[in-house]
Amino acid sequence: MTCDIVRIGVDLGGAKIEAIALGADGETLARRRIATPAHDYTAIVAAVAKLVGDLESDIGRRGVVGVGAPGAVSTHTGLVKNSNTVVVNGKPLDVDLAQALGRSVRIANDANCFALSEAVDGAGRGAGVVFGVILGTGVGGGVVVDGRIVEGRNRVAGEWGHTPLPWMTPQEYPGAPCFCGHKGCIETFLCGAGLSRDYEQRSGARRPATEIAALAAAGDAGARETLERYQDRLARALAMVVDLIDPDVIVLGGGLSNISRLYEGLAARVGENAFTDAFDTKILPNAHGDSSGVRGAAWLWRAGEAG
């Protein structure tokens, strides 16, 4: 296929499946979205195939297909693992989608797709090493080096959310239980539920993250203190990432990345905790918002590659 390759990205989420067609320069040619039949694996495969077919009908061209989804395809079994859309776990999703679509399909973790999108033509464009962060219902991460995802031997590279929060205080230790089986994971502190739990422990009121951010902006002392603790924990967690891979750019995504207060002084705090005499890593909000994951799935195919 020539440089006029059409890339189709599919974001397979628990509630929705979104697909996008990108032109050679990353321009959006068409986009569609449907609800996910989350409890029926066969229906999920059929839904993705139909969505891609409908998108190709919209643009009148056939494209290569990349899919971003929670979890990963195990290098040992070839089956999906760690997905919170549980019906796809233990299934050969890439094989079944390839058969349904009649072409090769590339699959990557959704956080990896986010990181790739931001590295290719987003906030991390032009950087050698980009660490993409998802702060939302869960906490994920992806590593991109020279425009390519680093998945790792076991395809868990970037899963910083399932390491312990660094330098826990006595009040934080041992931390809340995590679905992975451990306690005190970064995810339990930095996910949306973790932010809400911190506010509830101090105020006695349960509030979603968006309300806590609004209350803080309006001057609520308890909400401000919660965001202060959140930022401190985020800085410690990111300092660990810096010490491990020292990225050129860190890009924040997910719903909590929209809280502008988190960026104020964040880099300085990371630098205070990182093992370095000076810290100039950029920490930026994402450029593509909710579109980053699906765009990254499309970018799994590069120019000159064919399905």
Residue pairs with C-beta under 8 A, 6 or more apart in sequence:
1 64
1 304
1 305
1 306
1 307
2 304
3 24
3 303
3 304
4 23
4 24
5 24
5 63
5 64
5 301
5 303
5 304
5 305
5 306
6 21
6 22
6 23
6 29
6 59
6 61
6 62
6 63
6 64
7 21
7 22
7 63
7 64
7 66
7 298
7 299
7 300
7 301
8 19
8 20
8 21
8 22
8 52
8 55
8 56
8 63
8 64
8 65
8 66
8 298
9 19
9 20
9 22
9 65
9 66
9 67
9 68
9 113
9 294
9 295
9 296
9 297
9 298
9 299
9 300
10 17
10 18
10 19
10 48
10 51
10 52
10 65
10 66
10 67
10 68
10 294
10 297
11 17
11 18
11 19
11 67
11 68
11 69
11 110
11 113
11 293
11 294
11 297
12 36
12 44
12 48
12 67
12 68
12 69
12 70
12 85
12 88
12 110
13 36
13 69
13 70
13 85
13 110
14 36
14 38
14 70
14 84
14 85
15 35
15 36
15 38
16 33
16 34
16 35
16 36
17 33
17 34
17 35
17 36
17 44
17 47
17 48
17 51
18 31
18 32
18 33
18 294
19 31
19 32
19 33
19 48
19 51
19 52
19 55
19 294
20 28
20 30
20 31
20 55
20 291
20 294
20 295
20 298
21 28
21 29
21 30
21 31
21 55
21 56
21 58
21 59
21 63
21 298
22 28
22 29
22 295
22 298
22 299
23 29
24 303
26 120
26 121
26 295
29 58
29 59
30 55
30 58
30 59
31 55
32 51
32 54
32 55
32 58
34 47
34 51
36 44
36 47
36 85
37 43
37 44
37 47
38 44
38 85
38 87
39 87
40 87
41 87
41 88
41 91
44 85
44 87
44 88
45 93
45 96
45 97
45 100
46 100
48 67
48 97
48 100
48 101
49 97
49 100
49 101
52 63
52 65
52 101
55 63
56 62
56 63
63 307
64 103
64 104
64 106
64 301
64 305
64 306
64 307
65 97
65 101
65 103
65 105
65 106
65 301
65 307
66 105
66 106
66 107
66 108
66 113
66 296
66 297
66 298
66 299
66 300
66 301
67 93
67 94
67 97
67 105
67 106
67 107
67 108
67 297
68 107
68 108
68 109
68 110
68 112
68 113
68 114
68 293
68 294
68 296
68 297
69 80
69 83
69 85
69 88
69 93
69 107
69 109
69 110
70 82
70 83
70 84
70 85
70 109
70 110
70 138
71 80
71 81
71 82
71 83
71 84
71 85
71 88
71 89
71 109
72 80
72 81
72 82
72 108
72 109
72 151
72 155
72 156
73 79
73 80
73 81
73 93
73 94
73 107
73 155
74 80
74 81
74 155
75 153
75 154
75 155
78 92
78 94
78 95
79 89
79 90
79 91
79 92
80 88
80 89
80 90
80 91
80 92
80 93
81 89
81 90
82 89
82 156
83 89
84 138
93 107
94 105
94 106
94 107
97 105
97 107
98 104
98 105
103 307
104 307
105 307
106 300
106 301
108 116
108 149
108 151
108 296
108 297
108 300
109 140
109 142
109 151
109 155
109 158
110 134
110 140
110 293
111 132
111 134
111 140
111 141
111 142
111 158
112 132
112 142
112 143
112 144
112 149
112 151
112 158
112 296
113 142
113 292
113 293
113 294
113 295
113 296
113 297
113 299
113 300
114 132
114 134
114 140
114 142
114 253
114 286
114 292
114 293
114 296
115 124
115 130
115 131
115 132
115 141
115 142
115 143
115 144
115 149
115 158
115 251
115 296
116 132
116 142
116 144
116 147
116 149
116 296
116 299
116 300
117 288
117 291
117 292
117 293
117 295
117 296
117 299
118 124
118 125
118 130
118 132
118 251
118 253
118 286
118 287
118 288
118 292
118 296
119 125
119 127
119 130
119 132
119 144
119 147
120 147
120 296
120 299
121 287
121 295
122 251
122 286
122 287
122 288
122 292
123 249
123 251
123 284
123 285
123 286
123 287
124 130
124 132
124 144
124 248
124 249
124 251
124 284
125 287
127 247
127 248
127 249
127 282
128 145
128 146
128 248
129 143
129 144
129 145
129 245
129 246
129 247
129 248
129 249
130 143
130 144
130 145
130 247
130 248
130 249
130 250
130 251
131 141
131 142
131 143
131 158
131 241
131 245
131 247
131 249
131 250
131 251
132 141
132 142
132 143
132 144
132 158
132 251
132 253
132 286
133 139
133 140
133 141
133 238
133 250
133 251
133 252
133 253
133 254
133 257
134 140
134 141
134 253
134 254
135 190
135 191
135 192
135 234
135 252
135 253
135 254
135 255
135 256
135 257
136 191
136 192
136 253
136 254
136 255
136 256
137 191
137 192
137 193
137 255
138 161
138 187
138 191
139 160
139 161
139 186
139 187
139 190
139 191
139 254
140 158
140 159
140 161
140 254
141 158
141 159
141 160
141 161
141 241
142 149
142 157
142 158
143 149
143 150
143 157
143 158
143 245
143 247
144 150
147 302
149 300
150 157
150 158
151 157
152 158
160 186
160 237
160 240
160 241
161 185
161 186
161 187
161 190
161 191
162 178
162 180
162 182
162 185
162 186
162 187
163 185
163 186
163 240
164 175
164 182
164 184
164 185
164 186
165 172
165 175
165 184
165 185
165 186
165 189
165 233
165 236
165 237
166 236
166 237
166 239
166 240
166 273
167 236
167 273
168 174
168 175
168 184
172 184
172 189
172 233
173 184
174 183
174 184
175 183
175 184
175 185
175 188
175 189
176 183
176 184
176 188
176 189
176 194
176 197
177 183
177 188
178 184
178 185
178 187
178 188
186 233
186 237
187 194
188 194
189 198
189 230
189 233
189 237
190 230
190 233
190 234
190 237
190 256
192 208
192 209
192 255
192 256
195 209
195 212
195 226
195 230
195 256
196 206
196 207
196 208
196 209
196 212
198 226
198 229
198 230
199 205
199 206
199 207
199 212
199 222
199 223
199 226
200 206
200 207
202 222
202 225
202 226
203 222
207 215
207 223
209 255
209 256
209 259
210 255
212 223
212 226
212 227
213 223
213 227
213 259
213 261
215 222
215 223
216 223
216 224
216 226
216 227
216 261
217 261
227 259
227 261
227 262
230 262
231 261
231 262
231 265
231 266
231 269
232 269
234 262
234 266
235 266
235 269
235 270
235 272
235 273
236 273
238 250
238 266
238 270
238 283
239 270
239 271
239 272
239 273
239 274
241 247
241 250
242 270
242 274
242 275
242 276
242 279
242 281
243 274
243 275
246 281
247 281
248 281
248 282
249 281
249 282
249 283
249 284
250 281
250 282
250 283
250 284
251 284
251 285
251 286
252 262
252 263
252 283
252 284
252 285
252 286
253 286
253 292
256 262
257 285
257 286
258 285
263 283
263 285
266 283
267 279
267 281
267 282
267 283
268 279
270 279
270 281
270 283
271 278
271 279
286 292
288 295
301 307
